[in-house]
Amino acid sequence: MLHDITREIEFVAAIREGLEELDRGESILTADIEKELPSWIIK
């Protein structure tokens, strides 16, 4: 249960960080994301 809470907190923190980056005008091109996406998928 504590592990689940930790993962949720990390998820929310990552979302907030991403939104802050967008607010600063920092973004990633879709083509770059498509290249990296396979490494993000857990099998």
Buried (B, 14 or more C-beta within 10 A) or exposed (E): EEEEEEEEEEEEEEEEEEEEEEEEEEEEEEEEEEEEEEEEEEE
